[in-house]
Amino acid sequence: MSEKIQTGRTFIIQNIRSGTVLDLSRVDNRSIVGALSNNNSVNQKWTVNWMGGGWTLRSSTGVYLSLAGVPANGAQIVASATPFIWHIWHDEIFPGVYRIFAPNTTFNFDLSNYGDLASGTNVTLWGKWNGAHQLWDFVQTN
């Protein structure tokens, strides 16, 4: 089977624990949250691009997934006009899904409150552990 994450492909990124999808909040157009409904909107579509040392994730609205501050437990994932490099790796236990890391750290995307199902739940960084709320599937879309 070929690798599904390839430069230029666009995805809906879905949390394994909750089924919610990464969404650029319409409340502030900056926060990255989990949305319970996949409405296939531009706020939920992310195009990946290889930049030589990692990946950028660009919203169909034109902003990038970025980090507010330095990598740490609880650091907020936000939208930014400036590209930010992420490391995307297959999970070691469930290799069909992914973890998204701040480069050269063990801090990865974490759907807050252990994968809370509520729409609007913040996506932050947290140290890697075996929680399904840190695992993400990349579902290709147009």
C-alpha positions as CSV (number, residue, x, y, z in Angstrom):
1,M,0.0,0.0,0.0
2,S,1.4,3.4,-0.9
3,E,1.7,6.3,1.6
4,K,-1.4,8.4,1.6
5,I,0.3,11.6,2.9
6,Q,1.9,13.2,-0.2
7,T,2.7,16.7,-1.1
8,G,-0.3,18.6,-2.5
9,R,-3.0,16.3,-1.2
10,T,-5.9,17.8,0.7
11,F,-7.4,16.0,3.7
12,I,-10.0,16.1,6.4
13,I,-8.0,15.3,9.6
14,Q,-10.1,13.1,11.9
15,N,-9.4,12.3,15.6
16,I,-9.4,8.5,16.2
17,R,-10.9,8.7,19.7
18,S,-13.7,11.1,19.1
19,G,-14.3,11.1,15.4
20,T,-14.2,14.9,15.4
21,V,-12.3,16.7,12.7
22,L,-9.7,19.5,12.8
23,D,-11.5,22.7,12.3
24,L,-10.4,26.4,12.0
25,S,-12.8,28.0,14.6
26,R,-15.3,30.3,13.0
27,V,-15.5,32.1,16.4
28,D,-12.0,33.7,16.2
29,N,-10.5,32.3,12.9
30,R,-7.4,31.4,14.9
31,S,-8.2,28.5,17.3
32,I,-7.9,25.0,16.0
33,V,-10.7,22.9,17.5
34,G,-12.4,19.5,17.0
35,A,-15.7,19.7,15.2
36,L,-18.3,17.0,15.6
37,S,-19.7,17.3,12.2
38,N,-17.6,17.0,9.1
39,N,-19.3,19.5,6.9
40,N,-16.6,19.4,4.2
41,S,-16.1,23.2,4.6
42,V,-12.9,25.1,3.8
43,N,-12.3,25.4,7.6
44,Q,-11.9,21.6,7.7
45,K,-9.7,21.0,4.6
46,W,-5.9,20.8,5.1
47,T,-3.4,20.5,2.3
48,V,0.0,18.9,3.2
49,N,3.3,20.0,1.6
50,W,6.7,18.6,2.2
51,M,9.2,21.3,2.9
52,G,12.4,19.3,3.1
53,G,12.5,19.0,6.8
54,G,8.8,18.4,7.6
55,W,5.3,19.1,6.5
56,T,3.1,22.2,6.4
57,L,-0.6,21.9,6.8
58,R,-2.4,24.7,5.0
59,S,-6.1,25.4,5.4
60,S,-8.2,25.9,2.3
61,T,-8.8,29.4,3.7
62,G,-5.0,30.1,3.2
63,V,-3.7,29.9,6.8
64,Y,-1.4,27.3,8.3
65,L,-1.5,25.1,11.3
66,S,1.0,26.7,13.7
67,L,1.9,26.8,17.4
68,A,1.2,29.5,19.9
69,G,4.5,29.7,21.8
70,V,7.0,27.0,22.3
71,P,6.3,23.2,22.3
72,A,5.0,22.2,25.8
73,N,2.1,20.4,27.4
74,G,-1.0,22.4,26.7
75,A,0.5,24.7,24.0
76,Q,-2.3,25.8,21.7
77,I,-2.5,24.8,18.0
78,V,-3.5,27.9,16.1
79,A,-3.9,29.3,12.6
80,S,-1.1,31.6,11.2
81,A,-0.3,33.3,8.0
82,T,3.3,32.0,8.4
83,P,4.0,28.3,7.5
84,F,5.1,26.1,10.4
85,I,6.9,22.8,10.0
86,W,5.4,19.6,11.5
87,H,6.6,16.1,11.7
88,I,4.0,13.5,10.8
89,W,4.7,9.9,11.8
90,H,2.7,6.6,11.7
91,D,1.8,5.5,15.2
92,E,3.9,2.5,16.3
93,I,0.9,0.5,17.6
94,F,-1.7,1.5,15.0
95,P,0.4,2.2,11.9
96,G,-2.7,3.1,9.7
97,V,-3.1,6.4,11.6
98,Y,-0.7,9.2,12.4
99,R,0.7,11.5,15.1
100,I,1.6,15.1,14.3
101,F,4.6,16.4,16.3
102,A,6.3,19.7,16.9
103,P,9.7,19.1,15.2
104,N,12.3,17.2,17.2
105,T,10.1,16.9,20.3
106,T,7.8,14.3,21.8
107,F,4.9,16.8,21.9
108,N,2.1,15.9,19.5
109,F,-1.4,17.0,18.6
110,D,-3.8,16.2,21.5
111,L,-7.6,16.7,21.4
112,S,-8.1,18.1,24.9
113,N,-9.9,16.5,27.8
114,Y,-8.9,13.0,26.6
115,G,-10.6,13.4,23.3
116,D,-13.8,15.3,24.3
117,L,-16.6,14.7,21.8
118,A,-17.9,18.3,22.1
119,S,-17.5,20.5,19.1
120,G,-15.1,23.3,19.9
121,T,-12.7,21.2,22.0
122,N,-9.3,22.7,21.7
123,V,-6.4,21.0,20.0
124,T,-3.2,21.4,21.9
125,L,0.2,19.8,22.1
126,W,0.9,17.2,24.7
127,G,3.7,14.7,25.4
128,K,3.2,11.5,23.6
129,W,1.5,8.6,25.3
130,N,-0.9,5.8,24.3
131,G,-4.1,7.9,24.2
132,A,-6.3,7.5,21.1
133,H,-7.1,11.2,21.3
134,Q,-3.5,11.8,20.1
135,L,-4.1,9.7,16.9
136,W,-5.3,11.2,13.6
137,D,-6.5,9.8,10.3
138,F,-6.0,11.7,7.1
139,V,-9.0,11.3,4.9
140,Q,-8.4,12.5,1.4
141,T,-10.9,15.1,-0.1
142,N,-11.0,17.6,-2.9
